[in-house]
Amino acid sequence: MQQVSHFIGGRIVSQASRFADVFDPNTGRVQARVELGDAVLLETAVASAARAQKGWAATNPQRRARVLFEFVRLVNRDRDALAALLSSEHGKVIADAHGDIQRGLEVVEFACGVPHLIKGDMTSGAGPGIDVYSLRQPLGVVAGITPFNFPAMIPLWMCAPAIACGNAFILKPSERTPSVPLRLAELWLEAGLPEGVFNVVMGDKEMVDAILDHPQIRAVSFVGSSDIAQYVYGRGAAAGKRMQCMGGAKNHGIVLPDADLDQAVADIVGAAFGSAGERCMALPVVAPVGEATADAVRQKLEAAIDGLRVGVSGDPQAHYGPVVTAAHKARIEDYIALGVSEGAELARDGRGLSLQGHEGGFFLGPTLFDHVKASMRSYQDEIFGPVLQMVRADSFEAALDLPSRHAYGNGVAIFTRNGARARDFAARVEVGMVGINVPIPVPVAYHSFGGWKRSGFGDLNQYGEDGVRFYTRVKTVTQRWPADEAHAGDTAADGFVIPTMR
Ligand code: NAD
């Protein structure tokens, strides 16, 4: 059986007494086992990172950026193999695996320009002969803890700005999809990154706690489910670390009566069921305004859903593949049963789907609920599967209230032809990322990504300028130089010269 180990100090390190299974979601079979590290292993990684970081921080920013440029080239060279590996552990179709890599690479491309963003500020002549300048310096050793659903993109969101700014990075990827992060470590090394600047430690809660408690790790970026994000945020902040913790989501697609309904429905179906709904920016709730809109949207949704093809992740015709594990599949099925027991109308039931030749795979057909109410737990919780819930709103204000009052506040989309309405909605909705006729409004790499409420704990977003701020700290220097004796009396500063021997 293939074993997935750690990557420390520029080489694969095998050291574990505990393991977790890595499944092939297409077949349900265990395809590898990943080592689960502990605090002792982390110590080795931190020591290696701390040693490497000093030299890396002293390397001029443009030379550091050249390593990032080369890394982009190497990932593009190996893109097909990376996508196949990613999809074999996650279950997302190959096109989605390419998207996962692409959106991550865009952040690396952005980080190639980091030298410009860490130049600092200067005021010459803040007082007579006095200059003030601020420097952006790296934090030292920093860490990232990532979820299963974007094994390339989310590690790259974190490590690219961190490394470009001169930090050493320790990644703790999801134990369910560990192989692509390990491969990225090898590519960083090949790109010329010094040994120890990028390390991968595999593990579960034990490793996460060790990271949160380690005194030399200055900052931790986390992406995962909300309860764990809140726990990680609290424990890390209590240990004095800078923290940014992104959590779960329940994103709404609001459809106004004047929307292009065919386009809106096509967008919503792609955003609700793509990647089997396992995206934090998926649209698992559709809220049409008015009964006539709702009836029309439902009819179109049913037709579109009936045309969806669920298949193995390597099937180029498939719209989506299996979910990640049997346990996750069972959890989604439980939520479907809950929705039924809470009184929602089950318009399409995705349970019981079996693919010929892949009977052990973790497949679920698309599920559609209508007449879902805001009081239902199946609406309030994140399901994270191919389940779309329709909540009928009787007015624009009622539709605006739904995402605004929901505990999560990651993304939201509004579909309309009315610019004034859309603008008003975007201004007032209590959600961090808004799409106007854009179903998955993941900001481009030079903006930044972050949700509100239970979708995000901490002040700074992922990537963009916020990412640079997160991985650097500002030092401000106020300087006054004694006058040069040879030119004494030449400058206005002389009156302020610090008393000297003269
Ligand atoms: P998860 O919370 O189970 O795991 C995330 C990370 O936390 C993993 O590395 C895991 O090993 C670790 N972990 C798990 N249990 C832990 C515990 N008890 N204590 C400490 N650490 C623990 O999340 P997941 O299932 O891998 O990913 C799906 C979730 O991530 C969804 O909720 C999704 O919405 C969310 N997500 C959010 C974003 C975002 O940017 N907001 C992006 C992607 C995914």
Residues whose N, C-alpha, C, O or C-beta is under 5 A from the ligand:
A	BS01	NAD	I145 T146 P147 F148 N149 K172 P173 S174 E175 G203 D204 K205 V208 V223 G224 S225 S226 I228 M246 G247 G248 A249 C280 S455
